[in-house]
Amino acid sequence: MPDSVLKLENVVKTYGDFTAVDGISLNIPKGSIYGFLGPNGAGKTTTIRMILEIVKPTSGTISILGSPSALDVRNRIGYLPEEKGLYKKMKVWAVIQYFAMLKGMQKKQARDRAFSLLEKYGLKDFAESKVEALSKGMGQKVQVLSAVAHEPELVILDEPFSGLDPINQSVLEELINDMASNGQTVIFSTHVMQHAERLCDHILLITKGKKVFDGTIKEAKATVSRRVIVATKNDINLLRQLPGIASISGTDSDFSDEWQLGISDSFDPQEILRFCAEKNLGLSRFEFTEPSLHDVFVHLVGDDAREHQFR
């Protein structure tokens, strides 16, 4: 495994009788894009705050960039909090310069970096505007750029996509990929499964403070059966003769003749077509799909996922 930039060992956080984080262990390699996923109240933000030493863990240990304390390496970290806000009367470029200087960058270098970032990520025309004149989405982009202007080794973004329109979401995805290509490690929490699926090398899935999955996207998808959706007015139970069919269930559609077939990893879905032709099942629909991260979330989180609204 590449060098670890962040390691958590059996980290617990309690507030009285309530356990917000329950025994989380992680080992995040350098240069990865790592997603923290989970329903509202799962413990994602509390975990991030413990990593950054905003709150202390009740028990367990945290090592960040080789140090037991984020405060000792804070100039090597970029952080976008869930609660966002900027100095409204400052000019856009000056805000980015200011935050970069707080992290040790020299004034001219920070100013040049601010204008470079604004040009690259579509805000050049607003560089001289005051923050209060920006839309919510543009203001959020400025805050993200402020958090990473000093080129930190480790970037932690708490719900960075929240409130962004699709165009600005794409810009943020570009920024995250650019940082990873530059050798930086990016951790972000999100409720938007599509972003995690497109961006992440690894994901952590938390529910009720507990880790239920930690691994690659490919490993996550392997926890859910591949599936085929078919539609037929004939006896669907004939398909149970095929050894690769793991399950047969109705779909969420309004059509009573649609069925979802769970199939084993080694099973060729084309066998279903051949079998249906031999048995004259008369398919009006055949669709093979690999599991999505949404499917993994619902499968692993279970009833907790019912309270989570996907976007």
SERO-4910 file (N, C-alpha, C, O; in steps of 0.05 Angstrom, whole numbers):
BEGIN
 pado doro    nc1    nc2    nc3   cac1   cac2   cac3    cc1    cc2    cc3    oc1    oc2    oc3
  Met    A     17    -24      0      0      0      0     18     25      0     38     26     14
  Pro    A     10     46    -16     25     71    -15     26     83     13     11     74     31
  Asp    A     43    102     17     46    115     43     19    124     53      3    136     38
  Ser    A     13    119     79    -12    128     91    -10    157     99      9    165    111
  Val    A    -31    172     92    -32    200    101    -51    204    125    -49    224    139
  Leu    A    -68    184    129    -87    186    151    -93    158    161   -100    140    146
  Lys    A    -91    154    187    -97    129    200   -114    133    225   -107    148    242
  Leu    A   -137    119    226   -154    119    249   -154     91    260   -157     71    245
  Glu    A   -151     88    286   -152     62    299   -173     62    321   -169     74    343
  Asn    A   -195     48    316   -216     44    336   -225     70    349   -227     72    373
  Val    A   -231     89    332   -239    116    342   -268    117    351   -286    108    336
  Val    A   -273    127    374   -300    128    386   -305    157    395   -287    170    406
  Lys    A   -329    167    391   -338    193    401   -365    190    413   -385    183    400
  Thr    A   -367    196    439   -393    195    453   -400    222    464   -382    238    471
  Tyr    A   -425    228    465   -436    252    478   -456    242    499   -480    236    492
  Gly    A   -448    239    524   -465    228    544   -470    198    537   -452    183    534
  Asp    A   -496    191    535   -503    164    529   -504    158    499   -508    136    490
  Phe    A   -501    179    483   -503    177    454   -475    172    441   -456    187    447
  Thr    A   -473    151    425   -448    145    411   -450    154    382   -465    143    366
  Ala    A   -436    176    376   -436    188    349   -419    172    330   -426    169    306
  Val    A   -396    163    339   -377    147    323   -369    124    339   -360    127    362
  Asp    A   -371    100    328   -368     75    343   -346     57    332   -352     39    316
  Gly    A   -321     62    340   -300     43    333   -291     44    304   -286     23    292
  Ile    A   -288     68    292   -280     70    264   -250     67    262   -234     80    276
  Ser    A   -242     50    243   -213     47    236   -211     51    206   -227     41    190
  Leu    A   -190     66    198   -185     72    170   -155     74    165   -139     79    183
  Asn    A   -148     69    140   -120     74    131   -121     85    103   -125     70     84
  Ile    A   -117    111    100   -121    124     74    -94    129     61    -77    143     72
  Pro    A    -90    118     37    -64    120     24    -60    147     10    -80    160      2
  Lys    A    -36    155      7    -29    180     -6    -38    180    -35    -36    160    -50
  Gly    A    -49    203    -44    -57    206    -72    -84    195    -79    -91    196   -102
  Ser    A    -99    186    -59   -125    174    -65   -147    195    -64   -144    216    -51
  Ile    A   -170    188    -76   -195    204    -72   -213    185    -56   -221    164    -66
  Tyr    A   -220    194    -32   -233    177    -13   -260    189     -5   -261    212      4
  Gly    A   -282    175     -9   -308    185     -3   -319    175     24   -317    151     30
  Phe    A   -330    193     39   -344    186     64   -374    188     57   -385    209     52
  Leu    A   -387    165     58   -416    163     51   -432    153     75   -422    139     92
  Gly    A   -457    161     75   -475    152     96   -499    169     99   -499    192     89
  Pro    A   -521    160    112   -545    176    115   -539    200    133   -518    201    146
  Asn    A   -558    218    134   -556    240    153   -553    230    181   -567    211    189
  Gly    A   -535    242    197   -531    234    225   -515    208    228   -514    197    250
  Ala    A   -502    199    206   -487    174    208   -461    176    223   -451    156    233
  Gly    A   -450    201    225   -424    204    238   -402    214    220   -379    215    229
  Lys    A   -408    222    196   -387    230    177   -374    256    186   -349    258    188
  Thr    A   -390    276    192   -379    302    200   -365    300    227   -344    313    230
  Thr    A   -375    285    245   -362    281    271   -334    268    267   -315    276    280
  Thr    A   -333    249    249   -307    236    243   -288    256    231   -264    257    239
  Ile    A   -297    272    212   -280    293    201   -270    312    222   -246    320    222
  Arg    A   -287    320    240   -279    340    261   -259    328    280   -242    342    290
  Met    A   -261    302    285   -241    289    302   -214    287    287   -193    291    299
  Ile    A   -215    281    261   -190    280    246   -175    307    247   -151    308    249
  Leu    A   -191    329    246   -179    356    246   -175    367    274   -166    390    277
  Glu    A   -181    351    294   -178    359    322   -196    383    330   -189    398    348
  Ile    A   -218    386    315   -238    406    324   -252    395    349   -259    411    367
  Val    A   -257    369    349   -266    356    374   -247    332    379   -235    321    361
  Lys    A   -245    325    404   -227    303    413   -243    277    413   -266    276    421
  Pro    A   -230    255    404   -243    229    406   -246    221    435   -228    227    451
  Thr    A   -266    206    441   -269    194    468   -248    173    473   -237    171    495
  Ser    A   -243    158    452   -221    137    454   -212    131    425   -225    139    406
  Gly    A   -189    117    423   -178    111    398   -156    131    390   -152    150    405
  Thr    A   -142    125    368   -119    142    360   -122    151    331   -134    137    315
  Ile    A   -111    174    325   -112    186    298    -84    195    292    -71    209    307
  Ser    A    -74    187    268    -48    197    258    -53    210    231    -65    198    213
  Ile    A    -45    235    228    -50    250    203    -24    262    193    -11    278    208
  Leu    A    -17    255    169      9    264    157     32    258    175     51    274    178
  Gly    A     31    235    188     52    226    206     53    239    233     71    234    249
  Ser    A     32    255    240     31    268    265      6    259    281    -14    253    269
  Pro    A      8    259    308    -16    252    324    -35    275    326    -57    272    337
  Ser    A    -27    299    316    -44    323    319    -46    338    293    -26    345    281
  Ala    A    -71    343    284    -75    358    259    -65    387    263    -57    399    243
  Leu    A    -65    397    287    -56    424    292    -26    428    285    -18    449    277
  Asp    A    -11    407    289     18    408    283     24    408    253     46    417    245
  Val    A      5    399    237     10    398    208    -12    414    193    -17    408    170
  Arg    A    -24    433    206    -47    447    195    -41    462    169    -59    464    152
  Asn    A    -16    471    165    -10    484    140     -8    465    116     -7    474     93
  Arg    A     -8    439    122     -7    419    100    -35    407     95    -37    389     79
  Ile    A    -55    419    107    -83    409    105   -100    431     94    -97    454    101
  Gly    A   -119    424     76   -140    442     67   -167    431     76   -172    407     74
  Tyr    A   -184    449     86   -209    440     98   -232    458     89   -231    482     93
  Leu    A   -253    446     79   -278    459     73   -299    449     92   -307    426     90
  Pro    A   -308    465    111   -328    455    131   -356    453    118   -361    464     97
  Glu    A   -373    438    132   -401    435    123   -415    462    125   -431    469    107
  Glu    A   -410    477    146   -422    504    149   -404    524    135   -381    529    144
  Lys    A   -414    535    113   -396    551     96   -402    581    100   -424    589    106
  Gly    A   -381    598     97   -384    626    100   -359    640     92   -337    630     96
  Leu    A   -361    665     81   -338    680     72   -342    709     82   -363    717     90
  Tyr    A   -320    725     80   -321    753     87   -334    768     63   -322    771     42
  Lys    A   -359    777     67   -376    787     45   -366    813     33   -371    817      9
  Lys    A   -351    829     48   -343    855     38   -316    854     23   -307    874     10
  Met    A   -302    831     24   -276    829     11   -280    822    -18   -300    810    -26
  Lys    A   -260    829    -35   -260    821    -62   -254    791    -64   -240    780    -47
  Val    A   -263    779    -86   -260    750    -89   -231    742    -88   -224    723    -73
  Trp    A   -214    755   -104   -186    747   -104   -173    750    -77   -156    735    -69
  Ala    A   -181    772    -63   -169    778    -37   -176    757    -16   -160    751      2
  Val    A   -200    746    -18   -208    725      1   -190    700     -2   -180    689     17
  Ile    A   -186    692    -27   -169    669    -33   -140    674    -24   -127    657    -12
  Gln    A   -130    698    -30   -103    706    -22   -101    704      9    -81    694     19
  Tyr    A   -120    715     23   -120    716     52   -118    689     64   -101    684     82
  Phe    A   -134    670     55   -134    643     66   -108    629     60    -97    613     76
  Ala    A    -97    633     36    -71    621     28    -49    632     46    -31    617     54
  Met    A    -50    658     53    -29    669     70    -31    659     99    -11    655    112
  Leu    A    -56    653    108    -59    642    134    -46    615    136    -37    606    158
  Lys    A    -43    601    113    -30    574    113     -1    576    105     11    556     98
  Gly    A     11    600    106     40    603    103     50    612     76     74    615     73
  Met    A     32    617     57     40    626     31     47    656     31     33    671     44
  Gln    A     68    664     17     76    692     16     55    708      0     41    697    -17
  Lys    A     54    734      6     32    751     -4     30    751    -34      8    746    -45
  Lys    A     52    756    -48     51    757    -77     44    730    -89     28    727   -108
  Gln    A     57    709    -78     51    682    -88     22    675    -84      9    663   -101
  Ala    A     11    683    -61    -17    678    -55    -36    693    -74    -56    682    -83
  Arg    A    -28    718    -81    -44    734    -99    -44    721   -127    -64    718   -140
  Asp    A    -20    714   -136    -17    701   -163    -33    675   -164    -46    668   -183
  Arg    A    -32    660   -142    -46    635   -141    -76    639   -142    -91    624   -155
  Ala    A    -86    660   -128   -114    666   -129   -124    672   -157   -144    660   -165
  Phe    A   -110    689   -172   -118    695   -199   -116    671   -217   -133    668   -235
  Ser    A    -96    655   -213    -93    631   -229   -116    611   -226   -127    601   -245
  Leu    A   -124    607   -200   -146    589   -195   -173    600   -206   -189    585   -217
  Leu    A   -177    626   -202   -202    638   -212   -204    636   -242   -226    631   -252
  Glu    A   -182    639   -256   -183    636   -285   -188    607   -293   -204    602   -311
  Lys    A   -174    589   -281   -176    560   -289   -204    549   -284   -213    532   -299
  Tyr    A   -217    558   -262   -242    546   -255   -266    564   -259   -287    562   -245
  Gly    A   -264    583   -278   -287    597   -289   -296    621   -273   -319    629   -277
  Leu    A   -280    633   -256   -288    656   -241   -271    681   -246   -272    700   -231
  Lys    A   -256    681   -268   -238    703   -274   -253    729   -275   -243    750   -265
  Asp    A   -277    730   -287   -292    755   -290   -302    766   -264   -311    789   -263
  Phe    A   -301    750   -243   -312    759   -217   -290    764   -197   -295    769   -173
  Ala    A   -265    764   -206   -242    767   -188   -243    793   -172   -236    793   -148
  Glu    A   -252    815   -184   -253    841   -171   -280    846   -157   -284    867   -144
  Ser    A   -299    828   -159   -325    831   -146   -323    826   -116   -306    811   -107
  Lys    A   -341    838   -102   -343    832    -73   -358    805    -70   -375    799    -86
  Val    A   -351    791    -49   -364    764    -45   -394    767    -43   -408    749    -52
  Glu    A   -404    788    -31   -433    791    -28   -448    793    -54   -472    789    -55
  Ala    A   -434    799    -76   -446    801   -102   -449    774   -116   -461    772   -137
  Leu    A   -437    754   -105   -436    727   -118   -462    712   -112   -475    716    -92
  Ser    A   -469    694   -131   -490    675   -125   -481    655   -104   -457    653    -98
  Lys    A   -499    640    -94   -492    620    -73   -472    600    -85   -453    593    -71
  Gly    A   -477    590   -109   -459    571   -121   -431    581   -126   -411    568   -121
  Met    A   -430    606   -136   -404    618   -141   -389    623   -115   -365    619   -113
  Gly    A   -404    632    -95   -391    636    -68   -380    610    -57   -359    610    -45
  Gln    A   -394    588    -62   -384    562    -52   -359    554    -67   -340    542    -56
  Lys    A   -358    559    -93   -333    554   -109   -310    570    -98   -288    559    -96
  Val    A   -315    595    -91   -293    612    -80   -284    600    -54   -260    600    -48
  Gln    A   -302    590    -37   -294    579    -12   -277    553    -16   -258    548     -1
  Val    A   -285    537    -35   -269    513    -41   -241    521    -50   -221    510    -41
  Leu    A   -239    541    -68   -213    550    -77   -197    562    -55   -172    558    -54
  Ser    A   -210    575    -36   -196    586    -13   -184    564      5   -163    567     17
  Ala    A   -198    542      6   -189    519     23   -165    505     11   -150    491     26
  Val    A   -161    507    -15   -140    491    -28   -119    508    -42   -101    497    -54
  Ala    A   -120    534    -39   -102    552    -53    -73    548    -45    -55    552    -62
  His    A    -68    539    -21    -40    535    -12    -28    508    -19     -7    500    -10
  Glu    A    -43    494    -37    -34    468    -47    -28    448    -25     -6    437    -24
  Pro    A    -48    442     -8    -43    424     14    -39    395      5    -49    387    -16
  Glu    A    -25    380     21    -21    352     15    -47    336     19    -52    316      5
  Leu    A    -62    344     39    -87    330     46   -110    351     45   -109    371     58
  Val    A   -131    344     30   -154    362     27   -178    347     38   -184    324     30
  Ile    A   -193    360     56   -217    348     68   -241    366     62   -241    389     72
  Leu    A   -260    357     48   -283    372     39   -309    360     50   -315    337     44
  Asp    A   -323    374     67   -347    364     80   -372    374     64   -378    398     64
  Glu    A   -385    355     50   -408    361     33   -402    384     13   -417    404     13
  Pro    A   -382    381     -3   -374    403    -21   -394    407    -44   -395    429    -55
  Phe    A   -410    387    -51   -428    389    -74   -455    400    -67   -471    407    -84
  Ser    A   -461    402    -41   -487    412    -32   -492    440    -42   -476    458    -37
  Gly    A   -515    444    -55   -523    471    -64   -511    479    -91   -518    501   -100
  Leu    A   -494    463   -103   -483    470   -129   -501    460   -152   -512    438   -151
  Asp    A   -503    476   -173   -517    468   -197   -500    448   -212   -476    445   -207
  Pro    A   -511    433   -232   -496    413   -246   -470    423   -259   -450    408   -259
  Ile    A   -470    447   -270   -446    458   -282   -424    461   -261   -401    453   -266
  Asn    A   -431    474   -239   -411    478   -218   -402    452   -204   -380    450   -194
  Gln    A   -420    433   -203   -413    406   -193   -391    394   -211   -372    382   -201
  Ser    A   -394    397   -237   -374    387   -256   -347    401   -252   -326    389   -254
  Val    A   -348    427   -247   -323    443   -242   -309    432   -217   -285    429   -217
  Leu    A   -325    427   -196   -313    416   -172   -302    389   -176   -280    382   -165
  Glu    A   -315    372   -191   -304    346   -198   -277    349   -212   -258    334   -207
  Glu    A   -276    368   -231   -251    373   -245   -229    381   -226   -206    372   -228
  Leu    A   -235    398   -207   -216    407   -187   -206    384   -170   -182    381   -165
  Ile    A   -224    367   -162   -216    344   -145   -198    325   -161   -178    316   -151
  Asn    A   -205    320   -186   -188    303   -203   -160    316   -208   -140    302   -208
  Asp    A   -160    342   -211   -135    356   -216   -117    353   -191    -93    349   -194
  Met    A   -128    356   -167   -112    354   -143   -101    325   -140    -78    322   -132
  Ala    A   -118    305   -146   -108    278   -144    -85    273   -164    -66    259   -158
  Ser    A    -88    284   -188    -67    281   -208    -41    294   -200    -20    287   -208
  Asn    A    -44    314   -182    -21    329   -172     -8    315   -147     10    325   -135
  Gly    A    -19    291   -141     -8    276   -118    -20    283    -91    -12    272    -71
  Gln    A    -40    301    -91    -54    307    -66    -75    286    -59    -86    273    -77
  Thr    A    -80    283    -33   -100    264    -24   -126    280    -18   -125    301     -4
  Val    A   -148    271    -28   -174    285    -25   -194    266    -11   -199    244    -19
  Ile    A   -205    276     11   -227    263     26   -251    281     24   -249    305     30
  Phe    A   -273    270     15   -298    286     16   -322    269     24   -324    245     18
  Ser    A   -340    282     39   -365    269     46   -386    279     26   -385    302     17
  Thr    A   -405    262     20   -426    270      1   -451    252      5   -449    229     14
  His    A   -474    263     -3   -499    248     -5   -505    240    -34   -524    226    -39
  Val    A   -489    251    -52   -494    246    -81   -477    223    -91   -453    225    -95
  Met    A   -490    200    -94   -476    176   -100   -461    177   -127   -440    165   -130
  Gln    A   -473    192   -146   -460    193   -172   -432    206   -171   -414    197   -185
  His    A   -429    226   -154   -403    239   -151   -382    219   -140   -360    216   -150
  Ala    A   -390    205   -119   -372    185   -108   -365    163   -128   -342    155   -129
  Glu    A   -384    155   -143   -380    133   -162   -360    142   -184   -344    126   -193
  Arg    A   -363    167   -193   -345    177   -214   -317    183   -204   -298    180   -219
  Leu    A   -315    192   -179   -290    204   -170   -272    186   -153   -248    186   -155
  Cys    A   -285    169   -136   -270    157   -114   -254    132   -122   -263    116   -138
  Asp    A   -231    130   -110   -216    105   -111   -226     86    -89   -229     62    -93
  His    A   -232     98    -66   -242     83    -43   -266     97    -30   -269    122    -34
  Ile    A   -283     83    -16   -304     95     -1   -306     83     27   -299     60     31
  Leu    A   -315    100     45   -322     91     72   -352     95     74   -362    117     69
  Leu    A   -366     74     82   -395     76     86   -401     73    115   -394     52    128
  Ile    A   -413     94    127   -420     94    156   -450     95    159   -464    109    145
  Thr    A   -460     81    179   -487     84    188   -489     80    218   -477     62    229
  Lys    A   -503     98    231   -506     98    260   -478     97    274   -475     83    294
  Gly    A   -459    111    263   -433    114    275   -414     90    270   -391     91    278
  Lys    A   -424     69    257   -408     46    252   -399     44    223   -414     51    204
  Lys    A   -376     33    218   -366     28    191   -379      2    181   -377    -19    193
  Val    A   -393      4    158   -405    -20    146   -390    -28    121   -394    -51    111
  Phe    A   -374    -10    110   -358    -18     87   -334      2     84   -337     26     90
  Asp    A   -311     -9     76   -287      7     71   -271     -8     50   -260    -29     55
  Gly    A   -271      4     26   -256     -9      4   -260      5    -22   -269     28    -22
  Thr    A   -253     -8    -44   -255      5    -70   -283      4    -81   -300    -11    -70
  Ile    A   -289     20   -101   -315     20   -114   -321     -8   -125   -344    -18   -123
  Lys    A   -301    -21   -137   -305    -48   -148   -313    -67   -126   -330    -84   -129
  Glu    A   -299    -66   -103   -305    -83    -81   -333    -78    -70   -347    -96    -62
  Ala    A   -340    -52    -70   -367    -45    -60   -389    -57    -78   -408    -69    -68
  Lys    A   -385    -55   -104   -405    -66   -122   -407    -96   -121   -428   -108   -127
  Ala    A   -385   -109   -113   -385   -138   -111   -402   -148    -88   -408   -172    -86
  Thr    A   -411   -130    -70   -428   -138    -48   -457   -141    -57   -474   -152    -42
  Val    A   -463   -132    -81   -490   -134    -92   -490   -151   -117   -473   -148   -134
  Ser    A   -510   -168   -119   -512   -185   -143   -516   -168   -168   -530   -148   -168
  Arg    A   -504   -177   -190   -511   -165   -216   -540   -171   -222   -551   -190   -211
  Arg    A   -552   -155   -239   -581   -160   -243   -589   -157   -272   -576   -142   -288
  Val    A   -610   -171   -279   -623   -169   -305   -652   -163   -300   -665   -175   -283
  Ile    A   -663   -144   -315   -691   -139   -314   -704   -150   -340   -695   -144   -362
  Val    A   -725   -166   -336   -739   -177   -359   -769   -171   -355   -779   -167   -333
  Ala    A   -783   -172   -378   -812   -169   -377   -824   -191   -394   -817   -195   -417
  Thr    A   -842   -206   -382   -856   -228   -397   -883   -233   -384   -885   -231   -359
  Lys    A   -902   -241   -399   -929   -248   -388   -930   -278   -383   -950   -288   -373
  Asn    A   -908   -293   -388   -908   -321   -384   -896   -328   -356   -889   -310   -341
  Asp    A   -894   -354   -350   -885   -363   -324   -856   -357   -319   -838   -370   -330
  Ile    A   -850   -337   -303   -823   -328   -297   -807   -349   -281   -783   -350   -282
  Asn    A   -822   -367   -267   -809   -386   -250   -793   -407   -265   -776   -421   -254
  Leu    A   -798   -409   -291   -782   -428   -308   -752   -420   -307   -735   -437   -310
  Leu    A   -747   -394   -303   -719   -385   -302   -703   -396   -278   -679   -395   -278
  Arg    A   -718   -405   -258   -704   -416   -234   -688   -442   -241   -672   -451   -225
  Gln    A   -693   -453   -265   -678   -476   -273   -649   -469   -279   -631   -486   -279
  Leu    A   -644   -443   -285   -616   -435   -292   -600   -433   -267   -608   -419   -248
  Pro    A   -576   -446   -265   -560   -445   -241   -549   -418   -233   -541   -414   -210
  Gly    A   -547   -400   -253   -535   -374   -247   -555   -353   -236   -547   -331   -229
  Ile    A   -581   -361   -234   -601   -342   -224   -601   -344   -194   -608   -365   -182
  Ala    A   -593   -322   -180   -592   -322   -151   -618   -314   -138   -625   -323   -116
  Ser    A   -634   -297   -152   -659   -288   -141   -678   -278   -163   -669   -270   -184
  Ile    A   -704   -279   -157   -724   -267   -175   -743   -251   -158   -754   -261   -139
  Ser    A   -747   -226   -166   -765   -209   -150   -778   -189   -169   -769   -184   -191
  Gly    A   -801   -178   -160   -814   -157   -176   -798   -132   -175   -781   -128   -158
  Thr    A   -802   -114   -195   -789    -88   -196   -806    -67   -183   -829    -72   -175
  Asp    A   -795    -43   -182   -810    -20   -170   -828     -7   -191   -842     13   -185
  Ser    A   -829    -18   -215   -845     -5   -236   -875    -12   -232   -882    -28   -215
  Asp    A   -892      1   -248   -921     -3   -246   -929    -28   -263   -953    -34   -264
  Phe    A   -910    -41   -275   -917    -64   -293   -914    -90   -278   -892    -96   -268
  Ser    A   -935   -105   -276   -935   -130   -260   -919   -152   -274   -913   -173   -262
  Asp    A   -914   -148   -300   -899   -169   -315   -869   -163   -317   -855   -176   -333
  Glu    A   -859   -145   -301   -830   -139   -300   -818   -152   -276   -829   -152   -254
  Trp    A   -794   -164   -280   -780   -179   -259   -751   -172   -258   -738   -166   -278
  Gln    A   -740   -172   -234   -711   -167   -231   -698   -194   -223   -706   -207   -204
  Leu    A   -678   -201   -238   -663   -226   -233   -635   -220   -223   -620   -206   -235
  Gly    A   -629   -230   -199   -602   -228   -189   -586   -251   -200   -595   -275   -199
  Ile    A   -562   -245   -211   -546   -266   -224   -519   -267   -211   -508   -247   -202
  Ser    A   -507   -291   -212   -480   -295   -199   -459   -282   -216   -463   -275   -240
  Asp    A   -435   -277   -204   -414   -262   -217   -404   -276   -243   -397   -262   -262
  Ser    A   -404   -302   -243   -393   -317   -266   -414   -322   -288   -407   -333   -309
  Phe    A   -439   -316   -282   -460   -323   -301   -462   -303   -324   -462   -279   -319
  Asp    A   -464   -313   -348   -467   -297   -372   -496   -290   -376   -512   -308   -380
  Pro    A   -504   -264   -375   -532   -257   -377   -544   -265   -404   -568   -267   -407
  Gln    A   -527   -269   -424   -538   -278   -450   -551   -306   -449   -567   -313   -465
  Glu    A   -543   -321   -428   -556   -347   -424   -586   -345   -419   -601   -362   -426
  Ile    A   -593   -322   -406   -622   -318   -401   -637   -314   -427   -658   -325   -431
  Leu    A   -625   -299   -446   -638   -295   -472   -641   -321   -486   -662   -327   -498
  Arg    A   -619   -337   -486   -621   -363   -500   -642   -381   -488   -657   -395   -502
  Phe    A   -643   -382   -461   -662   -399   -447   -691   -390   -453   -708   -406   -458
  Cys    A   -695   -363   -453   -722   -353   -458   -731   -359   -487   -755   -364   -492
  Ala    A   -712   -359   -505   -719   -366   -533   -727   -395   -535   -746   -402   -549
  Glu    A   -712   -413   -521   -717   -442   -522   -744   -448   -510   -759   -466   -519
  Lys    A   -752   -433   -488   -777   -439   -474   -800   -422   -483   -822   -423   -472
  Asn    A   -795   -406   -504   -816   -388   -515   -829   -370   -493   -853   -368   -492
  Leu    A   -812   -358   -477   -822   -340   -456   -831   -313   -467   -845   -298   -452
  Gly    A   -823   -306   -491   -834   -282   -503   -827   -257   -488   -844   -243   -478
  Leu    A   -801   -250   -486   -792   -227   -471   -799   -201   -486   -795   -199   -510
  Ser    A   -811   -182   -472   -816   -155   -484   -795   -135   -473   -794   -113   -483
  Arg    A   -779   -144   -454   -757   -127   -444   -735   -144   -434   -739   -164   -420
  Phe    A   -710   -136   -440   -686   -149   -429   -666   -128   -424   -658   -114   -443
  Glu    A   -657   -125   -399   -638   -104   -392   -618   -114   -371   -626   -122   -349
  Phe    A   -593   -114   -378   -572   -122   -359   -558    -98   -349   -549    -81   -364
  Thr    A   -555    -95   -322   -542    -73   -310   -523    -82   -288   -530   -100   -273
  Glu    A   -500    -69   -286   -482    -73   -264   -493    -58   -240   -506    -38   -243
  Pro    A   -488    -67   -215   -497    -53   -192   -485    -25   -191   -462    -21   -198
  Ser    A   -501     -6   -182   -492     22   -178   -484     26   -149   -490      9   -132
  Leu    A   -471     48   -143   -465     54   -115   -490     59    -99   -492     54    -75
  His    A   -511     69   -113   -537     72   -100   -547     45    -90   -557     43    -68
  Asp    A   -545     24   -107   -553     -3   -100   -537    -13    -76   -548    -25    -57
  Val    A   -511     -7    -76   -494    -16    -54   -503     -2    -28   -505    -15     -7
  Phe    A   -508     24    -30   -517     40     -6   -542     27      6   -543     22     30
  Val    A   -562     23    -11   -587     12     -1   -583    -16     10   -595    -23     31
  His    A   -566    -32     -3   -561    -60      6   -547    -61     33   -555    -76     50
  Leu    A   -527    -43     37   -511    -45     61   -523    -29     84   -520    -37    108
  Val    A   -537     -7     78   -548     10     99   -576      0    107   -584      4    130
  Gly    A   -590    -12     89   -616    -24     95   -637     -4    102   -641     15     88
  Asp    A   -651     -8    125   -673      9    132   -665     38    136   -681     56    131
  Asp    A   -640     43    144   -631     70    148   -632     86    121   -636    110    121
  Ala    A   -628     71     99   -627     84     73   -655     95     65   -657    113     49
  Arg    A   -676     84     77   -703     93     70   -708    122     78   -725    135     67
  Glu    A   -693    131     98   -696    158    108   -678    177     92   -679    201     96
  His    A   -662    166     74   -643    182     59   -654    188     31   -661    169     16
  Gln    A   -656    213     24   -666    220     -3   -643    224    -22   -626    242    -18
  Phe    A   -642    208    -42   -620    210    -62   -626    233    -81   -649    239    -87
  Arg    A   -604    245    -90   -607    267   -110   -591    259   -135   -590    274   -154
***
